[in-house]
Amino acid sequence: SQQYSSQGRLNGNDAVPIIINLQSGANALHTAELVQAKMQELSKNFPKGLTYKIPYDTTKFVIESIKEVIKTFVEALILVIIVMYMFLKNFRATLIPMIAVPVSLL
C-alpha cells in the first residue's frame, strides 16, 4: 500500500486487527468457538512466519461469570438446607425448600 491511514500493532509488531462483533441474540461462547476453529483451519494455509493471535477474548469473562453464578447458587442452596433444618428439625420438611429453590429458578 502507498499510504497507511491506520496502523495495527500487537506487542510492538505490525498486525492486521480484525474485530468480530456479535449480532443481537447470538451466543457469544458458540461464536467464539466457531471463530477459533475457523482461524485454526485457515492458519494451516498461512505463509511461513505468519501467525494469528487472539489478544482480547470477552468469552473468558462470560465463562468465569457463569462459574461464579453456579457457585453462588450451590452456596445459597446449602444455606437454605441448613437454615430450614435448624428451624424445622425435620429432614422431610426441609426437602420442600430443597426442591423449590432450584425449580423456582427455571
The first five atom37 places (N, CA, C, CB, O) and aatype in JSON, in Angstrom:
{
  "aatype": [15, 5, 5, 18, 15, 15, 5, 7, 1, 10, 2, 7, 2, 3, 0, 19, 14, 9, 9, 9, 2, 10, 5, 15, 7, 0, 2, 0, 10, 8, 16, 0, 6, 10, 19, 5, 0, 11, 12, 5, 6, 10, 15, 11, 2, 13, 14, 11, 7, 10, 16, 18, 11, 9, 14, 18, 3, 16, 16, 11, 13, 19, 9, 6, 15, 9, 11, 6, 19, 9, 11, 16, 13, 19, 6, 0, 10, 9, 10, 19, 9, 9, 19, 12, 18, 12, 13, 10, 11, 2, 13, 1, 0, 16, 10, 9, 14, 12, 9, 0, 19, 14, 19, 15, 10, 10],
  "atom_mask": [
    [1, 1, 1, 1, 1],
    [1, 1, 1, 1, 1],
    [1, 1, 1, 1, 1],
    [1, 1, 1, 1, 1],
    [1, 1, 1, 1, 1],
    [1, 1, 1, 1, 1],
    [1, 1, 1, 1, 1],
    [1, 1, 1, 0, 1],
    [1, 1, 1, 1, 1],
    [1, 1, 1, 1, 1],
    [1, 1, 1, 1, 1],
    [1, 1, 1, 0, 1],
    [1, 1, 1, 1, 1],
    [1, 1, 1, 1, 1],
    [1, 1, 1, 1, 1],
    [1, 1, 1, 1, 1],
    [1, 1, 1, 1, 1],
    [1, 1, 1, 1, 1],
    [1, 1, 1, 1, 1],
    [1, 1, 1, 1, 1],
    [1, 1, 1, 1, 1],
    [1, 1, 1, 1, 1],
    [1, 1, 1, 1, 1],
    [1, 1, 1, 1, 1],
    [1, 1, 1, 0, 1],
    [1, 1, 1, 1, 1],
    [1, 1, 1, 1, 1],
    [1, 1, 1, 1, 1],
    [1, 1, 1, 1, 1],
    [1, 1, 1, 1, 1],
    [1, 1, 1, 1, 1],
    [1, 1, 1, 1, 1],
    [1, 1, 1, 1, 1],
    [1, 1, 1, 1, 1],
    [1, 1, 1, 1, 1],
    [1, 1, 1, 1, 1],
    [1, 1, 1, 1, 1],
    [1, 1, 1, 1, 1],
    [1, 1, 1, 1, 1],
    [1, 1, 1, 1, 1],
    [1, 1, 1, 1, 1],
    [1, 1, 1, 1, 1],
    [1, 1, 1, 1, 1],
    [1, 1, 1, 1, 1],
    [1, 1, 1, 1, 1],
    [1, 1, 1, 1, 1],
    [1, 1, 1, 1, 1],
    [1, 1, 1, 1, 1],
    [1, 1, 1, 0, 1],
    [1, 1, 1, 1, 1],
    [1, 1, 1, 1, 1],
    [1, 1, 1, 1, 1],
    [1, 1, 1, 1, 1],
    [1, 1, 1, 1, 1],
    [1, 1, 1, 1, 1],
    [1, 1, 1, 1, 1],
    [1, 1, 1, 1, 1],
    [1, 1, 1, 1, 1],
    [1, 1, 1, 1, 1],
    [1, 1, 1, 1, 1],
    [1, 1, 1, 1, 1],
    [1, 1, 1, 1, 1],
    [1, 1, 1, 1, 1],
    [1, 1, 1, 1, 1],
    [1, 1, 1, 1, 1],
    [1, 1, 1, 1, 1],
    [1, 1, 1, 1, 1],
    [1, 1, 1, 1, 1],
    [1, 1, 1, 1, 1],
    [1, 1, 1, 1, 1],
    [1, 1, 1, 1, 1],
    [1, 1, 1, 1, 1],
    [1, 1, 1, 1, 1],
    [1, 1, 1, 1, 1],
    [1, 1, 1, 1, 1],
    [1, 1, 1, 1, 1],
    [1, 1, 1, 1, 1],
    [1, 1, 1, 1, 1],
    [1, 1, 1, 1, 1],
    [1, 1, 1, 1, 1],
    [1, 1, 1, 1, 1],
    [1, 1, 1, 1, 1],
    [1, 1, 1, 1, 1],
    [1, 1, 1, 1, 1],
    [1, 1, 1, 1, 1],
    [1, 1, 1, 1, 1],
    [1, 1, 1, 1, 1],
    [1, 1, 1, 1, 1],
    [1, 1, 1, 1, 1],
    [1, 1, 1, 1, 1],
    [1, 1, 1, 1, 1],
    [1, 1, 1, 1, 1],
    [1, 1, 1, 1, 1],
    [1, 1, 1, 1, 1],
    [1, 1, 1, 1, 1],
    [1, 1, 1, 1, 1],
    [1, 1, 1, 1, 1],
    [1, 1, 1, 1, 1],
    [1, 1, 1, 1, 1],
    [1, 1, 1, 1, 1],
    [1, 1, 1, 1, 1],
    [1, 1, 1, 1, 1],
    [1, 1, 1, 1, 1],
    [1, 1, 1, 1, 1],
    [1, 1, 1, 1, 1],
    [1, 1, 1, 1, 1]
  ],
  "atom_positions": [
    [[0.84, -1.18, 0.0], [0.0, 0.0, 0.0], [0.88, 1.24, 0.0], [-0.95, 0.0, 1.21], [1.96, 1.25, 0.58]],
    [[0.41, 2.26, -0.65], [1.14, 3.52, -0.73], [1.02, 4.34, 0.54], [0.66, 4.32, -1.92], [1.94, 5.06, 0.92]],
    [[-0.1, 4.24, 1.19], [-0.35, 5.07, 2.36], [-1.09, 4.27, 3.42], [-1.15, 6.34, 1.98], [-2.03, 3.53, 3.13]],
    [[-0.64, 4.42, 4.66], [-1.29, 3.76, 5.78], [-2.0, 4.82, 6.61], [-0.27, 2.96, 6.64], [-1.35, 5.58, 7.33]],
    [[-3.33, 4.86, 6.52], [-4.07, 5.85, 7.31], [-4.29, 5.36, 8.73], [-5.41, 6.17, 6.64], [-4.53, 6.15, 9.64]],
    [[-4.22, 4.06, 8.92], [-4.28, 3.49, 10.26], [-3.32, 2.32, 10.32], [-5.74, 3.05, 10.63], [-2.98, 1.71, 9.3]],
    [[-2.89, 2.03, 11.52], [-1.86, 1.01, 11.66], [-2.21, 0.11, 12.84], [-0.47, 1.65, 11.85], [-2.56, 0.6, 13.92]],
    [[-2.12, -1.2, 12.64], [-2.36, -2.14, 13.72], [-1.04, -2.66, 14.26], [0.0, 0.0, 0.0], [-0.14, -3.01, 13.49]],
    [[-0.94, -2.7, 15.58], [0.28, -3.21, 16.2], [-0.1, -4.12, 17.36], [1.2, -2.04, 16.68], [-1.07, -3.87, 18.07]],
    [[0.67, -5.2, 17.54], [0.48, -6.12, 18.64], [1.85, -6.43, 19.21], [-0.27, -7.41, 18.2], [2.7, -6.99, 18.51]],
    [[2.06, -6.08, 20.46], [3.37, -6.27, 21.12], [4.51, -5.62, 20.35], [3.65, -7.77, 21.3], [5.61, -6.16, 20.27]],
    [[4.22, -4.46, 19.77], [5.25, -3.72, 19.05], [5.47, -4.17, 17.62], [0.0, 0.0, 0.0], [6.3, -3.58, 16.93]],
    [[4.78, -5.18, 17.16], [4.93, -5.67, 15.79], [3.73, -5.26, 14.95], [5.09, -7.21, 15.78], [2.63, -5.05, 15.47]],
    [[3.95, -5.15, 13.63], [2.84, -4.86, 12.74], [1.82, -5.98, 12.79], [3.34, -4.65, 11.29], [2.18, -7.16, 12.91]],
    [[0.55, -5.61, 12.72], [-0.52, -6.6, 12.8], [-1.7, -6.14, 11.96], [-0.95, -6.83, 14.27], [-1.83, -4.97, 11.63]],
    [[-2.55, -7.08, 11.63], [-3.8, -6.78, 10.94], [-4.93, -7.07, 11.92], [-3.95, -7.62, 9.6], [-5.3, -8.22, 12.11]],
    [[-5.48, -6.02, 12.54], [-6.54, -6.27, 13.53], [-7.86, -6.61, 12.85], [-6.72, -5.04, 14.43], [-8.26, -5.99, 11.87]],
    [[-8.53, -7.6, 13.4], [-9.86, -7.99, 12.94], [-10.77, -7.99, 14.18], [-9.86, -9.41, 12.22], [-10.47, -8.64, 15.17]],
    [[-11.85, -7.26, 14.1], [-12.79, -7.18, 15.22], [-14.07, -7.91, 14.82], [-13.09, -5.69, 15.61], [-14.62, -7.67, 13.75]],
    [[-14.52, -8.79, 15.69], [-15.74, -9.55, 15.43], [-16.77, -9.16, 16.49], [-15.47, -11.09, 15.44], [-16.54, -9.34, 17.69]],
    [[-17.89, -8.63, 16.04], [-18.99, -8.24, 16.94], [-20.15, -9.2, 16.76], [-19.44, -6.78, 16.66], [-20.42, -9.67, 15.66]],
    [[-20.83, -9.48, 17.85], [-21.98, -10.38, 17.81], [-23.23, -9.66, 17.35], [-22.22, -11.0, 19.19], [-23.42, -8.47, 17.61]],
    [[-24.08, -10.4, 16.65], [-25.41, -9.88, 16.37], [-26.23, -10.01, 17.64], [-26.08, -10.65, 15.17], [-25.92, -10.83, 18.51]],
    [[-27.26, -9.21, 17.76], [-28.08, -9.31, 18.96], [-28.74, -10.69, 19.0], [-29.16, -8.18, 19.0], [-29.26, -11.18, 18.0]],
    [[-28.71, -11.29, 20.18], [-29.28, -12.61, 20.36], [-28.32, -13.76, 20.05], [0.0, 0.0, 0.0], [-28.68, -14.92, 20.23]],
    [[-27.12, -13.45, 19.58], [-26.15, -14.5, 19.25], [-25.52, -15.05, 20.53], [-25.06, -13.96, 18.3], [-25.44, -14.36, 21.54]],
    [[-25.07, -16.28, 20.46], [-24.42, -16.94, 21.59], [-22.92, -16.65, 21.52], [-24.7, -18.48, 21.58], [-22.24, -17.13, 20.61]],
    [[-22.41, -15.89, 22.47], [-21.01, -15.48, 22.46], [-20.07, -16.67, 22.56], [-20.74, -14.52, 23.6], [-19.05, -16.71, 21.86]],
    [[-20.39, -17.63, 23.41], [-19.5, -18.78, 23.59], [-19.42, -19.63, 22.33], [-19.97, -19.63, 24.77], [-18.34, -20.06, 21.94]],
    [[-20.56, -19.86, 21.7], [-20.58, -20.67, 20.48], [-19.88, -19.95, 19.34], [-22.03, -21.01, 20.09], [-19.12, -20.56, 18.58]],
    [[-20.12, -18.64, 19.22], [-19.48, -17.85, 18.16], [-17.97, -17.84, 18.33], [-20.02, -16.42, 18.16], [-17.24, -18.02, 17.35]],
    [[-17.49, -17.64, 19.55], [-16.05, -17.63, 19.79], [-15.43, -18.99, 19.46], [-15.75, -17.27, 21.26], [-14.34, -19.06, 18.9]],
    [[-16.14, -20.04, 19.8], [-15.65, -21.39, 19.49], [-15.53, -21.6, 17.98], [-16.59, -22.46, 20.11], [-14.55, -22.16, 17.5]],
    [[-16.54, -21.14, 17.23], [-16.52, -21.26, 15.77], [-15.41, -20.42, 15.15], [-17.86, -20.86, 15.19], [-14.73, -20.86, 14.22]],
    [[-15.23, -19.2, 15.67], [-14.17, -18.32, 15.14], [-12.8, -18.94, 15.39], [-14.26, -16.92, 15.79], [-11.95, -18.94, 14.5]],
    [[-12.58, -19.46, 16.59], [-11.29, -20.07, 16.9], [-11.04, -21.29, 16.02], [-11.22, -20.47, 18.37], [-9.92, -21.51, 15.56]],
    [[-12.07, -22.09, 15.79], [-11.92, -23.27, 14.93], [-11.61, -22.85, 13.49], [-13.19, -24.13, 14.96], [-10.77, -23.46, 12.84]],
    [[-12.29, -21.82, 13.01], [-12.06, -21.34, 11.64], [-10.66, -20.76, 11.5], [-13.11, -20.29, 11.25], [-9.99, -21.0, 10.49]],
    [[-10.21, -20.0, 12.49], [-8.86, -19.43, 12.42], [-7.81, -20.53, 12.44], [-8.62, -18.45, 13.59], [-6.8, -20.43, 11.75]],
    [[-8.04, -21.56, 13.21], [-7.1, -22.69, 13.25], [-7.05, -23.37, 11.89], [-7.51, -23.7, 14.35], [-5.98, -23.76, 11.41]],
    [[-8.21, -23.51, 11.27], [-8.28, -24.12, 9.93], [-7.56, -23.25, 8.9], [-9.74, -24.34, 9.51], [-6.79, -23.76, 8.08]],
    [[-7.81, -21.94, 8.95], [-7.19, -21.03, 7.99], [-5.69, -20.9, 8.2], [-7.84, -19.67, 8.08], [-4.95, -20.68, 7.24]],
    [[-5.24, -21.03, 9.44], [-3.81, -20.84, 9.72], [-2.94, -21.9, 9.06], [-3.57, -20.85, 11.23], [-1.74, -21.7, 8.9]],
    [[-3.53, -23.02, 8.69], [-2.76, -24.07, 8.0], [-2.27, -23.59, 6.64], [-3.61, -25.33, 7.83], [-1.27, -24.08, 6.12]],
    [[-2.99, -22.62, 6.05], [-2.63, -22.1, 4.73], [-1.86, -20.78, 4.8], [-3.88, -21.9, 3.91], [-1.56, -20.2, 3.76]],
    [[-1.53, -20.31, 6.0], [-0.78, -19.06, 6.13], [0.63, -19.25, 5.57], [-0.71, -18.61, 7.61], [1.18, -20.35, 5.63]],
    [[1.22, -18.18, 5.03], [2.63, -18.27, 4.62], [3.53, -18.5, 5.83], [3.06, -16.98, 3.87], [3.15, -18.2, 6.96]],
    [[4.69, -19.04, 5.58], [5.64, -19.33, 6.67], [5.96, -18.04, 7.42], [6.94, -19.98, 6.11], [6.24, -17.0, 6.82]],
    [[5.93, -18.11, 8.74], [6.25, -16.96, 9.58], [5.04, -16.12, 9.96], [0.0, 0.0, 0.0], [5.14, -15.24, 10.82]],
    [[3.89, -16.37, 9.34], [2.68, -15.62, 9.66], [1.86, -16.4, 10.68], [1.83, -15.34, 8.37], [1.6, -17.59, 10.5]],
    [[1.47, -15.74, 11.75], [0.69, -16.38, 12.8], [-0.52, -15.51, 13.14], [1.56, -16.63, 14.07], [-0.63, -14.37, 12.67]],
    [[-1.39, -16.06, 13.94], [-2.53, -15.27, 14.43], [-2.58, -15.37, 15.94], [-3.87, -15.75, 13.79], [-2.11, -16.35, 16.53]],
    [[-3.15, -14.36, 16.54], [-3.28, -14.32, 17.99], [-4.61, -13.67, 18.33], [-2.09, -13.56, 18.65], [-5.05, -12.74, 17.64]],
    [[-5.25, -14.15, 19.39], [-6.49, -13.53, 19.86], [-6.15, -12.84, 21.18], [-7.65, -14.61, 20.04], [-6.19, -13.47, 22.24]],
    [[-5.83, -11.54, 21.12], [-5.36, -10.85, 22.34], [-6.47, -10.49, 23.31], [-4.63, -9.61, 21.96], [-6.2, -10.33, 24.51]],
    [[-7.69, -10.36, 22.84], [-8.79, -9.93, 23.72], [-9.99, -10.82, 23.45], [-9.14, -8.42, 23.51], [-10.6, -10.75, 22.38]],
    [[-10.34, -11.65, 24.42], [-11.44, -12.59, 24.27], [-12.42, -12.39, 25.42], [-10.92, -14.07, 24.23], [-12.13, -12.75, 26.56]],
    [[-13.57, -11.8, 25.12], [-14.55, -11.48, 26.17], [-15.26, -12.73, 26.69], [-15.57, -10.5, 25.64], [-15.9, -12.67, 27.75]],
    [[-15.16, -13.84, 25.98], [-15.86, -15.04, 26.45], [-15.23, -15.6, 27.71], [-15.86, -16.1, 25.36], [-15.88, -16.34, 28.45]],
    [[-13.98, -15.28, 27.98], [-13.36, -15.72, 29.24], [-14.1, -15.12, 30.43], [-11.85, -15.32, 29.28], [-14.3, -15.79, 31.44]],
    [[-14.51, -13.87, 30.3], [-15.29, -13.22, 31.36], [-16.66, -13.89, 31.49], [-15.46, -11.71, 31.06], [-17.15, -14.09, 32.6]],
    [[-17.27, -14.23, 30.36], [-18.59, -14.88, 30.39], [-18.49, -16.23, 31.09], [-19.14, -15.05, 28.95], [-19.34, -16.56, 31.92]],
    [[-17.47, -17.0, 30.76], [-17.29, -18.33, 31.37], [-17.08, -18.2, 32.88], [-16.09, -19.06, 30.73], [-17.68, -18.94, 33.65]],
    [[-16.24, -17.26, 33.29], [-16.0, -17.05, 34.72], [-17.26, -16.58, 35.43], [-14.87, -16.04, 34.94], [-17.52, -16.97, 36.57]],
    [[-18.05, -15.75, 34.77], [-19.31, -15.28, 35.36], [-20.28, -16.43, 35.57], [-19.95, -14.2, 34.48], [-20.95, -16.51, 36.6]],
    [[-20.37, -17.32, 34.59], [-21.25, -18.48, 34.71], [-20.8, -19.37, 35.86], [-21.29, -19.29, 33.39], [-21.62, -19.86, 36.63]],
    [[-19.49, -19.59, 35.97], [-18.96, -20.41, 37.07], [-19.31, -19.78, 38.42], [-17.43, -20.57, 36.94], [-19.66, -20.48, 39.36]],
    [[-19.2, -18.46, 38.5], [-19.5, -17.76, 39.76], [-20.98, -17.86, 40.11], [-19.07, -16.29, 39.66], [-21.33, -18.02, 41.28]],
    [[-21.84, -17.76, 39.11], [-23.28, -17.89, 39.36], [-23.6, -19.29, 39.88], [-24.09, -17.6, 38.07], [-24.38, -19.43, 40.82]],
    [[-23.01, -20.31, 39.28], [-23.25, -21.68, 39.73], [-22.75, -21.87, 41.16], [-22.55, -22.69, 38.78], [-23.43, -22.48, 41.98]],
    [[-21.56, -21.34, 41.45], [-21.0, -21.45, 42.8], [-21.92, -20.76, 43.82], [-19.59, -20.84, 42.85], [-22.17, -21.3, 44.89]],
    [[-22.39, -19.58, 43.48], [-23.28, -18.84, 44.38], [-24.59, -19.59, 44.59], [-23.55, -17.43, 43.82], [-25.13, -19.61, 45.7]],
    [[-25.11, -20.19, 43.54], [-26.34, -20.97, 43.65], [-26.16, -22.15, 44.6], [-26.79, -21.47, 42.27], [-27.02, -22.41, 45.44]],
    [[-25.05, -22.86, 44.47], [-24.79, -24.01, 45.34], [-24.67, -23.55, 46.79], [-23.51, -24.76, 44.9], [-25.2, -24.19, 47.7]],
    [[-23.96, -22.45, 47.02], [-23.82, -21.92, 48.38], [-25.19, -21.55, 48.96], [-22.89, -20.69, 48.39], [-25.48, -21.84, 50.12]],
    [[-26.02, -20.9, 48.15], [-27.35, -20.5, 48.63], [-28.2, -21.72, 48.95], [-28.06, -19.63, 47.57], [-28.92, -21.73, 49.95]],
    [[-28.12, -22.73, 48.12], [-28.89, -23.95, 48.37], [-28.46, -24.63, 49.66], [-28.75, -24.93, 47.19], [-29.29, -25.11, 50.43]],
    [[-27.16, -24.67, 49.9], [-26.64, -25.26, 51.14], [-27.13, -24.47, 52.35], [-25.1, -25.31, 51.12], [-27.53, -25.05, 53.36]],
    [[-27.08, -23.14, 52.25], [-27.57, -22.3, 53.36], [-29.06, -22.52, 53.61], [-27.3, -20.82, 53.06], [-29.49, -22.57, 54.76]],
    [[-29.84, -22.63, 52.55], [-31.28, -22.88, 52.71], [-31.5, -24.19, 53.43], [-31.99, -22.89, 51.34], [-32.33, -24.28, 54.34]],
    [[-30.77, -25.22, 53.03], [-30.92, -26.53, 53.66], [-30.58, -26.45, 55.15], [-30.02, -27.57, 52.97], [-31.32, -26.96, 55.99]],
    [[-29.46, -25.82, 55.47], [-29.03, -25.72, 56.88], [-30.04, -24.95, 57.72], [-27.65, -25.05, 56.97], [-30.44, -25.4, 58.79]],
    [[-30.46, -23.78, 57.23], [-31.38, -22.94, 58.0], [-32.74, -23.62, 58.16], [-31.56, -21.58, 57.31], [-33.31, -23.61, 59.25]],
    [[-33.24, -24.21, 57.1], [-34.54, -24.88, 57.2], [-34.48, -26.06, 58.15], [-35.01, -25.35, 55.81], [-35.41, -26.29, 58.92]],
    [[-33.4, -26.81, 58.12], [-33.29, -27.96, 59.02], [-33.15, -27.49, 60.48], [-32.08, -28.83, 58.63], [-33.7, -28.11, 61.39]],
    [[-32.41, -26.38, 60.69], [-32.24, -25.86, 62.05], [-33.59, -25.43, 62.64], [-31.26, -24.68, 62.06], [-33.86, -25.67, 63.82]],
    [[-34.43, -24.8, 61.82], [-35.71, -24.3, 62.34], [-36.77, -25.39, 62.39], [-36.19, -23.17, 61.48], [-37.58, -25.41, 63.33]],
    [[-36.8, -26.27, 61.42], [-37.87, -27.27, 61.37], [-37.52, -28.57, 62.09], [-38.2, -27.58, 59.93], [-38.41, -29.3, 62.52]],
    [[-36.25, -28.86, 62.22], [-35.78, -30.08, 62.88], [-36.39, -31.35, 62.26], [-36.11, -30.03, 64.37], [-36.59, -32.36, 62.93]],
    [[-36.67, -31.25, 60.97], [-37.29, -32.37, 60.27], [-36.75, -32.4, 58.84], [-38.86, -32.26, 60.29], [-36.93, -31.44, 58.09]],
    [[-36.1, -33.48, 58.48], [-35.49, -33.55, 57.16], [-36.54, -33.58, 56.05], [-34.6, -34.78, 57.06], [-36.33, -33.0, 54.99]],
    [[-37.66, -34.24, 56.28], [-38.71, -34.31, 55.26], [-39.26, -32.92, 54.95], [-39.85, -35.23, 55.72], [-39.53, -32.61, 53.79]],
    [[-39.43, -32.09, 55.96], [-39.92, -30.73, 55.74], [-38.86, -29.87, 55.05], [-40.32, -30.08, 57.08], [-39.2, -28.91, 54.36]],
    [[-37.6, -30.22, 55.22], [-36.51, -29.5, 54.57], [-36.44, -29.82, 53.08], [-35.17, -29.83, 55.24], [-35.93, -29.03, 52.29]],
    [[-36.95, -30.97, 52.69], [-36.93, -31.37, 51.28], [-37.72, -30.41, 50.39], [-37.48, -32.77, 51.13], [-37.34, -30.18, 49.24]],
    [[-38.8, -29.86, 50.9], [-39.64, -28.97, 50.09], [-38.85, -27.75, 49.63], [-40.87, -28.53, 50.9], [-38.85, -27.47, 48.43]],
    [[-38.19, -26.99, 50.51], [-37.39, -25.86, 50.02], [-36.2, -26.3, 49.16], [-36.88, -25.04, 51.2], [-35.79, -25.6, 48.24]],
    [[-35.66, -27.5, 49.47], [-34.54, -28.01, 48.66], [-34.97, -28.19, 47.21], [-34.02, -29.34, 49.23], [-34.18, -27.96, 46.29]],
    [[-36.19, -28.6, 47.0], [-36.71, -28.8, 45.65], [-37.24, -27.49, 45.08], [-37.81, -29.87, 45.64], [-37.09, -27.23, 43.88]],
    [[-37.86, -26.67, 45.92], [-38.5, -25.44, 45.45], [-37.5, -24.4, 44.95], [-39.33, -24.84, 46.56], [-37.78, -23.71, 43.97]],
    [[-36.34, -24.29, 45.59], [-35.37, -23.26, 45.19], [-34.87, -23.49, 43.76], [-34.17, -23.25, 46.17], [-34.94, -22.57, 42.95]],
    [[-34.37, -24.67, 43.41], [-33.93, -24.87, 42.02], [-35.07, -24.76, 41.0], [-33.26, -26.22, 41.88], [-34.88, -24.22, 39.91]],
    [[-36.25, -25.27, 41.36], [-37.38, -25.21, 40.43], [-37.8, -23.77, 40.19], [-38.57, -26.03, 40.97], [-38.19, -23.42, 39.08]],
    [[-37.74, -22.93, 41.21], [-38.15, -21.53, 41.06], [-37.23, -20.76, 40.12], [-38.18, -20.84, 42.42], [-37.64, -19.76, 39.53]],
    [[-36.01, -21.22, 39.96], [-35.07, -20.54, 39.07], [-35.26, -20.93, 37.61], [-33.66, -20.84, 39.49], [-34.76, -20.25, 36.71]],
    [[-35.97, -22.01, 37.38], [-36.24, -22.42, 36.0], [-37.27, -21.5, 35.41], [-36.71, -23.89, 35.92], [-37.65, -21.66, 34.25]]
  ]
}
